[in-house]
Amino acid sequence: MIGPIIKTIKTAVLGKPYTTEYPEVRESLPDNYRGRLRLDMDTCISCSACAIICPNKTITMVSVITDKGDKVMPQVGHERCLFCALCAEVCPPKCLTLSKNYDYEAYDKRELLTRPEELE
């Protein structure tokens, strides 16, 4: 915890802002970091367990056209997500996981509503 504070103070004293390193140098994240949700569309069985368990009602099920026909898959509103990982725990085929992606730039919160096809 002290390391980042010291680094920030050193860069402030030397005149170079701490934030100029991003995105060239990315932060090293712990193994249990919870970032954006990732969906494997091929293994999703459309069970809706993720939408049912979500405490913030962040996940809604929407219709998606796939090679195998119409399926109902999760759509995630990342602006409301608590990153609790309950959705990943309850998913029977384990197709919904949390990635280490922490990029959340958006001008409008509607841009954080992510369709199944866009869930990496």
C-alpha positions in Angstrom: 0.0 0.0 0.0 2.9 2.4 0.8 4.6 1.6 -2.6 2.1 3.4 -4.9 2.0 6.4 -2.5 5.8 6.8 -2.5 5.8 6.4 -6.3 3.2 9.1 -6.6 5.1 11.5 -4.4 8.3 10.9 -6.3 6.7 11.5 -9.6 5.0 14.7 -8.3 8.3 16.0 -7.0 10.1 15.3 -10.2 7.4 17.0 -12.2 6.2 14.1 -14.2 2.5 13.2 -13.5 1.9 9.7 -12.3 -1.0 9.0 -14.7 1.0 9.5 -17.9 2.2 5.9 -17.8 -1.2 4.5 -18.5 -2.0 2.8 -21.0 1.6 2.1 -21.9 2.3 0.6 -18.5 -0.5 -1.4 -17.1 -1.0 -2.0 -13.4 -0.2 -5.5 -12.2 -3.3 -7.0 -10.8 -3.8 -9.8 -8.2 -5.1 -13.2 -9.3 -8.5 -12.6 -7.6 -9.1 -9.2 -9.3 -12.7 -8.9 -10.6 -13.0 -6.8 -13.8 -15.5 -6.7 -16.7 -17.6 -9.8 -17.4 -16.7 -12.1 -20.2 -19.1 -14.5 -21.9 -18.4 -17.6 -24.0 -21.4 -17.6 -26.3 -20.7 -21.1 -27.6 -21.1 -22.7 -24.2 -24.0 -20.6 -22.8 -27.1 -22.7 -22.3 -29.5 -19.8 -21.7 -30.4 -20.9 -18.2 -30.9 -17.3 -16.9 -29.2 -18.3 -13.6 -26.9 -15.3 -13.8 -29.8 -12.8 -14.2 -31.8 -14.4 -11.3 -28.9 -14.3 -8.8 -27.7 -10.8 -9.7 -28.3 -8.6 -6.5 -28.4 -5.4 -8.5 -30.4 -6.7 -11.4 -27.5 -5.7 -13.7 -27.9 -8.7 -15.9 -30.9 -9.0 -18.3 -31.6 -11.8 -20.8 -31.9 -10.7 -24.4 -32.5 -12.6 -27.6 -29.4 -13.2 -29.8 -29.2 -14.8 -33.2 -26.4 -17.4 -33.4 -25.3 -20.2 -35.8 -27.6 -22.6 -33.9 -30.6 -20.3 -34.0 -32.1 -17.8 -31.6 -30.8 -18.0 -28.0 -31.4 -15.9 -24.9 -28.1 -14.6 -23.4 -27.0 -12.2 -20.7 -26.7 -8.5 -21.4 -24.7 -6.6 -18.7 -25.1 -3.1 -17.5 -21.6 -2.5 -16.2 -22.5 0.9 -14.7 -24.5 -1.0 -12.0 -22.3 -4.1 -11.6 -21.0 -4.8 -8.0 -18.4 -7.3 -9.3 -19.6 -9.7 -6.7 -19.0 -12.7 -9.0 -22.2 -14.4 -8.0 -23.2 -14.7 -11.7 -19.9 -16.5 -12.5 -20.3 -18.9 -9.5 -23.9 -19.9 -10.3 -23.3 -20.4 -14.1 -23.6 -24.2 -14.7 -21.3 -24.3 -17.8 -19.0 -21.6 -16.4 -19.3 -19.6 -19.6 -19.6 -16.3 -17.7 -16.4 -15.2 -16.0 -14.8 -12.0 -14.7 -11.8 -10.8 -16.7 -8.9 -8.6 -15.6 -10.0 -5.8 -17.9 -10.5 -2.5 -16.0 -11.1 -0.1 -18.9 -14.4 1.6 -18.3 -14.2 4.9 -20.3 -17.5 6.2 -21.5 -19.1 9.6 -22.1 -22.6 8.3 -21.5 -23.6 5.5 -19.1 -25.6 3.9 -21.8 -22.3 2.9 -23.5 -21.7 0.6 -20.5 -24.7 -1.5 -21.4 -22.9 -4.5 -23.0 -24.7 -6.9 -25.4 -23.7 -10.6 -25.3 -21.8 -10.3 -28.5 -19.6 -7.5 -27.0 -18.7 -9.4 -23.8 -15.2 -10.2 -25.0 
